[in-house]
Amino acid sequence: MTASHTARRRSGRPVAVALPALTLALSSALALAACGGDSATDRACAARDDLSTSVQKVITDLRKGNVGDARDQLGDVRAKVSALGDAVGDLSAQERDRLQPQVTDLQDQLKALPDAGSLAELRTAIGRLNTSASTLLSDLGTDLTCS
């Protein structure tokens, strides 16, 4: 058996070729994670996803008639909107100027929710909130190319 046979793995590729390829792949993955994991855009996209999940919980609870659970979830929605506002505040001036008015509108709608006295008023208010949130989430996804 020659030295070239002993330096080969079962796949037939020389170890000397496979090792640098593996090193390059790992280095590339680490570099991508390091530079893309904590940008203002990444934080805004993550906040967008968190808000979407929270709003959907409220909508699901309302559809099931769980008004108490829906009201309980509103605190989480408020926190997620606040976090999204913070993340949008860290974006470039152009992105921030486009998105911040929508975040402010959403915050204003959330403040008005406690004024809903009846189930019908609450559903209407949350329906408007859902529409505004959906528009904002869509705009964020488009403007920031969130996945």
C-alpha positions, -999 to 999 in steps of 0.1 A, spaced: 0 0 0 14 34 -9 14 65 13 -13 81 -8 -36 51 0 -31 55 37 -38 92 36 -72 87 21 -104 84 40 -131 59 30 -147 84 7 -116 84 -14 -108 120 -9 -74 128 6 -74 140 41 -52 169 31 -80 182 8 -109 174 32 -94 192 62 -89 226 46 -124 224 31 -139 217 65 -118 245 81 -130 270 54 -167 259 59 -164 264 97 -146 297 94 -173 310 70 -201 299 93 -184 316 123 -178 348 103 -214 350 92 -227 344 127 -204 370 141 -212 398 117 -249 391 112 -262 380 145 -266 412 164 -271 440 139 -299 466 144 -318 449 115 -315 414 131 -328 428 164 -357 445 147 -365 413 128 -364 393 160 -386 418 177 -410 416 148 -412 378 151 -418 381 189 -446 406 184 -462 385 157 -463 355 181 -478 375 209 -505 391 187 -515 357 173 -519 344 209 -544 372 216 -563 367 184 -564 329 190 -577 334 225 -604 358 213 -615 334 186 -619 307 212 -639 331 234 -611 332 261 -615 370 267 -597 368 300 -567 350 285 -567 375 256 -566 405 281 -538 387 300 -518 384 269 -520 421 261 -493 428 287 -470 406 266 -480 424 234 -473 458 251 -438 445 261 -431 432 226 -442 465 210 -419 484 233 -390 461 224 -398 466 187 -399 504 192 -364 501 208 -351 480 180 -366 503 153 -349 532 171 -316 516 164 -321 514 127 -307 538 101 -325 572 100 -343 563 68 -356 530 81 -365 545 115 -383 574 99 -404 551 78 -413 526 106 -414 546 138 -448 562 131 -464 528 127 -448 516 160 -462 548 177 -496 542 162 -496 506 176 -486 518 210 -514 544 210 -539 517 200 -527 495 229 -532 524 253 -568 527 242 -576 490 247 -584 493 285 -612 517 275 -630 489 257 -660 482 280 -678 454 262 -666 422 244 -677 437 211 -657 469 218 -627 448 228 -629 426 197 -632 457 175 -602 474 192 -581 442 189 -592 438 153 -578 473 145 -547 465 165 -542 433 145 -546 452 112 -521 478 123 -497 451 136 -500 431 105 -492 461 83 -462 470 105 -449 434 105 -453 432 68 -435 465 62 -407 455 86 -403 422 67 -402 440 34 -380 470 43 -355 450 64 -358 417 44 -366 397 75 -369 360 68 
